[in-house]
Amino acid sequence: MGLSADISRAADIACSRDRVTIVSHIDADGITGEAILAQALVREGVEVRSLFVRQLEPLTMRTVPRDDTLKIFTDLGAGQQNLLQEHGLDFEDVLILDHHVSQPCDTPYRQVNGLTYGHSKLSAAGIAYLVAKAISSANVDLAKLAVVGNVGDMMAREDCRLVGPAREMVNDGVECGSIQVLGKTLNCYGISTRPVHIALAYNDDPFVPGISNNPQGALNFLQKLGVRLKSDGGQWMVWEELSFEDKRTITSALVQQLIAHGIPHSRLFAEAYIFPTEVKRTPLRNASEFATLLNACGRWAKPMVGSTICKGDRGKALRDAEYMLTHHRAIIRDLLEFILDRGVHELEHIQHIHVADRFPDTIIGIGAGMALSRLNWKKPILIMCQLPEDPGITKVSMRATEWAVARGVDLQAALIEASAACAGAAGGHRIAAGAFIPKDAEEVFVSHVNRIIGEQYAQTRAHDR
């Protein structure tokens, strides 16, 4: 058995029932995974009902039907199989398509998980796409959604491109004309929608002194280069619209800036995935911005709006999503300012802050990632918040940099171990993870995480000697 065999079996299972319930996560990976599966199954004449959940826990399990439909869990389920069992779901009623660490369970639920075969850079949307393609080769038109899901779940971040099985969907999209790959372009968010100086200023991977987190500094830098920044109509141009010569002038100057400060410039360049059939200067134009739009829908409890967009709606659903995206960014800016103004508590190996109930738990991880570049970026950041619906539970989000991960940090492992010691639950990835813990365990939990991260650093150092 291998990944291909698992994919083939999952395709057969998914099409074996007349009715399917898809249970998916609310982020970009979960939304695109649901949209891929739903469209592939509907094309086969299967009746599909979709249900989005923020997490799988006893409360949300009540919304999962106990009927004769096949339940396909996407971007969740692998680490919560005991909950499925406790809910009374039989072996033949469940199919899990996930990319998180699998939890042992007495019921051997059928699942496809790239981690089983060492594919750590393949998201759930990628798994869903491979299943859809196994159902019918005509589903290659869904490749761009898989790319959005993979990019949204940071599968391209470490290598600055999608690799492994995720590369297959890029190639499929290029072949069918839905994806254009920009090779070795600026590794920067917003190349399709933001003025160039704003995109540069909000980029911190790599951190460019005098430019990152400094819009005026970025503008001054570009103006000194003499590149064209505005169109004939006086509108700020986006990176996509610049001439080849101006792009080369800018990237050459950025390389020199990094060299002058002794900073490696390898991460200055990355692949970008453009969708040529989408309208220019819109969030749907490239994978990273499409993913952010979907995340905004999910974070503000409207994942079905994002799903509708993935299925082709470019009318009301898109307008609603763009409104949510604007609101999403405004609240995140407020959160970032709060973190920077309030300051964090630095321990030996991590830094942490509690935002109480001031901000939704769905965005604190995003705020953590943005704040990290303006704080001590070598130390992973841990943010806690209170859940309005359950004041006795604290939500935890952590983010780290590639620098920390390269030195042994594994946030998922750290939070799983620390939360287990505090009667909590956790999951995620090496560079980004989250947990739910009892409120009265906060202090002990933070102490555990700090200790575990320290041990991870020490193990890496010992291995390198």
N, C-alpha and C positions, 0 to 999 in steps of 0.2 A: 504493500500500500504506500501511496505517496500523496502529495498535494493534488495532483491531477486526478487520481482515483477518488479522492475525497470530494473534489469538485464535481466529477461525473455522477457520483452517488447522490450528492446533494441536489443536482439538477433533476434526477429521476424522482427523488423524494418530493421536491417542491411541486412537481407536475402530477403527482400521484393522487392529489385530492381535488375535488371540485371547488372547495372553499378554503381560503388561507387567511390567517390573521398575522400580519406583520407587526411585531413589537420592536420599536427602534428607539435609539437615543436621540436627544434633541439638538445635537451639534451638527456641524456641516457633514461630518462623516456619516452620522446616523441618518440624516435627512437624505443625502444622496444615495446611501445604501437602500433605504426604503423606496425611493423613487425608481431606482434601477430595477429592484425586484418586482415592485408593483407593476411597472410597465411590461416587463418580460413575461410575467404570469398572465396579465390581462390579455396579452397578445396570443396566449395559448388557450384562452377561453376560461381561465380560472377566475372565480369571484374573489376579490381581494378586499379586506378591511384592514386599515392601518391604525395603529395606536402608538403614540409617542410618549415616552416617559423620561423624566429627568434622571432617574436611577431606578434600579430594581431593588426594592425593599418591601417589607411586609405590607405597607400601606398601598403602594402602587400595584403590587401583585393582585390586589382585589379587583383591579380593572381588567386583568387578563381573563378572558372568558374561559369557562369550563364547558366548552361545547365540542362538537365533532370536527372543528376546523384544525388544520395543521398550524401550529404556532411557530413562526420563524422569528427568532430573536436576532436582531442585527445590531452590531456594535455594543452589545451587552449580552449577558447570559452565561458566558463561560465561567466567570468568577462568582456566579450566584446560582449554581445548579441546585444547591440544597433548597433554595427558595422555590424553585420550580417543582421539586419533589414534594416539599411541604404543601404546595398549592394543589397537589393531586394530579399533576400533569404526567401522563404515561409516556413511556419510551417512544411509542410510535406517533405521539402527538407533538413532538418537539424537534426542531432543527435549529441549531445555533450557528450563526455566521459571525465570528468575532475575531479580535486580534489582541485581546487581553489575556493575562495569565489565567489558565483554566483551574478551576477548583475541583478537587476530588469529590465524587458523589457516588452513592450506592446505585443510582439509576444511570446506566451508561448512555446518556443522551447523545444522539448523533450530532456531530459538529464539524465545521471546517474552520481551522485556525492556523494561520501562517506560522505562528510561533512553534507549533508542533514540529515543523520542518526547518526551523532556523530562520524563517523569513520575518525579521523584526521590522521591516520597512514596507509592510503591506497592510493597509487599513481595512476596516470592515467593508467599506464601499468597494475596495478592490476585490475582496472576496466575493461580494455580491455580483460584481461585474463578471468575474470569471464563471460564476454559476449561471448568470444570464446568457453568457456567450455559449456555455455548454448546452443550454436549453435550445438556443437557435443562433446560428452565425449571423442572422439578421440583426441581432442586438448589439452589433458593434457600434451602432449609432449612439449607444449609451456610454461609450468610452469616456467622453468628456466629463460626464458626471462622476465617474470613478476617479478621474484625475483631480477634480475639485475636492472630492472626499479625502484622497490621499494627501494632497497639498494642505488642506484645512487641518488635517490631523498631524501635521509636521513631519510627514514621512520623507519629504524632500530636504528637510532642513540641514541635516548633518552632511550630506554629500552635495548639497546645492543642486540637486536634481533627483528625479525618481529613478530608482534602480531595482534590480531583481524582477520579480513577477509584475511589479507596478509599471515596469517599463513597457510591458506587453500592451497595456491599455493606451499608453502614449502613442506607440507605434500604430495601433489600430485606429486611433483618432486621426493621426496624420494621414493614414492611408485612405480613410473615408472622407477627408476634407474638413473635419470638425475641429481639428487642433493644428495650430501652427507653433512649432517649437522655436523659441528665440535662444540660440545657444550662446553661452558666455556673454550674456547681457548684464546690466547692472543688477546686483543682488539687492533689490530695494522694493518695498511695498508701495503700491500706488502708481506704478509706471503707466497705467492706462487712464487714471482719473485725476491725479494730483499735479499741480504745477511742479516743475522739476526741483526748484529750490525747497519746496515743502516736502517732497518725497525724500530728498537727501537729508533734510533736517530730522525727519522722523525715523531715519534708518540708523541702527546701532550695531549692525552685524556685517562688517566690522565697525567699531566706533572710530569715527574720524574726528580728531581734535579740531575744534573751531567750526565744525559743520554739524555734527550730530547734536541733536537737542538745541540747535541754534539756527532758527529760520533766517534771521538777518545775516548771520555769518555765512550761511549757505548761499544766500543771494549775492553777497559781496564777492564770494569766491567765484561764482559763475560769471558775474559781471566783469571781473578782472580778466577772465578768459576770452571775453569778447564773443561768446556764443549767442546765437539768436534764441531769446527766451519767450518772445511774444509773436503771435501770428499777425498777419497784415491787418486784421480787425482789432488788434490790441489785446487779444485774449492770451492769458498765460498758456504756454504750450506744455503738453505732458511728454514724458520721455519717449513714448511711442512715436511722437510726431517730429522729433528732432532729426536732423540730417545725420547721415552716417559720419560725416566729418566732425560735426559738433559732438556727437556721442564719443567719438574717439578722443577728441580734445579733452572732454570732461573726465573720462575714465583714466587717461594718461596722467592728468593733473592729480586725480584722487590717489593713484598709485604713488606718485611722488610725495604727496602729503603723508601717506602712511609710512613710506620708507623713511622720510625725514623724522618721524616720531618713533621709529623702530618697531612698527606694528606690521605683522604679516598681512599681505594683501590678497592672499589666495581666496578669501571669502568675499572679496569685493564683486566677484562675478558668479553668476548662477544661470541656470536655465529658467526661462519663463514660458508658461503655456498660455497662448493666446487663442481665443475662439473667434475666428474670422467672420462667422455668420452673425455674431452679436454686434449691436450698435456700438460705435466707438465712443469713448469717454463715459461709458456706463460701467457699473460694478460687475456686470456680467461678461465683460470683455476678456478678463483673464482669470486663471484659476484661483489665485490667492484672494482677489477682491470678491469673486463670486462666493468663495467660502466664507468670507467675513459677512456678506449679506445674509447667508443662510444661518450663520451663528447668531446674528442679530435677531432673526426670526425665532430661533430656538430659545435664546436667552430671555426673550420677552413673551414667552409662552404662546408663540404662534408658529410652531414648526410646520404645521400643515400648509401655511402660506408659502413657506420655502419649498415644500414638496410640490405644490402646485406650479411654482415657477420652474422647478426642475422638469416638470412634465409638459412645459411649453407655454404656460400662461405669461403673456407679456403685457397684460392689461392691469386690472385692479390689483391682482396679487403683487405685481411688481411695484406698483405705486405704494401699496401698503408696506412692502418690505423696505423700500427706500426711505419711507418715513421712519420706520423702526430703526434703520441703520443710522439715520441722523440723530435720533434720540439715544441710541446705543452709544455712539461716539461721545455725545455730550456728557452722559453719565460716567463713562469711563474717564473722561478728562477730569471730572469732579473727583473721582476716586483717586486718580493719580495725584492731583493737587493735595488731597487729604493726606495721602501717605507721605508725600514729601514734606508737607507742612508739619504734620504731627511727628514724623520721624519714627524710625524703627528701633527695636531693642536688639543690640548686637550681642550674640553669644560667641563662643570660640569658633564654631563651624557654620552657624546659620544666623540669619536675622529675621525678626518676626514682629508682627503688629496685629492688633485686634481692632476691627472696624465696627464692632457691635452690630447694631441693626441699621446702620446708616446707608448701606448699599446692598443690593440684591446678591444673594449667594451665587447666582449664575454668572456674575461678571468679575468676582474678586480674583479669579485666576488670571484673567486678561490684565487687570490692573497690576497684579504682581509681576507679570512679565514685562510690562512697560516700565514699571518703577525700577526694576533691577538694573537697567542700564544707567540710572541716575544715582544709584546707591553704590554700595560695595559689591560690584558685580561678581566678585570671586566667591561670595558666600550665597548659597541658595536662600531664597526668601520664602517665608511661611506667613500666610495671611489667614486669620480666623474671622468668622462672622457668626452672628446669631441667626437662627432660622425663625422667622416670625410665626410660622405655623406650629413650631415645636421649640419653645425657649430652652428646653432641657438638652437640646442637641446643638453642637457647634460644627459648622462646616469649615473645613480646612482646605486651602489650595496652596500648592508649592510650585515654584519655578526655579530652574537653574540655567546656567549658560553652558554652551558647548565646552567651554574651558573647564568647567567643573565636572561635567560628564566624562570628559577625556581623562580626568584624574581619578575616576572611580566612583563618582556620585551616581546613585541610582535612587531617585526619589520614590519610585513605585515600591521598591523593596523596603526602603526606610519607613514609608508610611504604613505599609502592610504590617511590618513588625511592630511599630510603635502603637498602631491602633489596636492590634490584637492584644497588647498588654493592657489596653484601657477599655476593653469591651466595645471597640468601635469597628469600623470597616473602611477599607481603602482600595484604591486601584489607580491605574494610569500608566505612565511611561517613565523612562529614566529621567527625562528632562522636564516633565510636567506630570503632576499627580495630585490627587485629592483624597480627602477622608471625611468621615462623619464620626464624631466622638461625643461622649457625654460631656456636658458643660463643666461638671465638677472635676473632670480629668484634664483640663486644659494645661495646667502648669506641669503636671507629670508628663503629659504627651510631648510638649515642647522639649522637655529635658531628654526624653527618650530619643527624639528625632536628632537633636544636637549630638548626642552620644553616638548614634548609629552612623550619622554622616561622618563623624570623626573616625570611626572604625573603618568605614569604606575607604577614606583617604589613606589610612594606615595600611590597609591590606594591599592597596595598589602600590604604595611605596615599597612594601616588603617584597612584592612580586617583581618589581623593577630592579631590585638590588641583585 
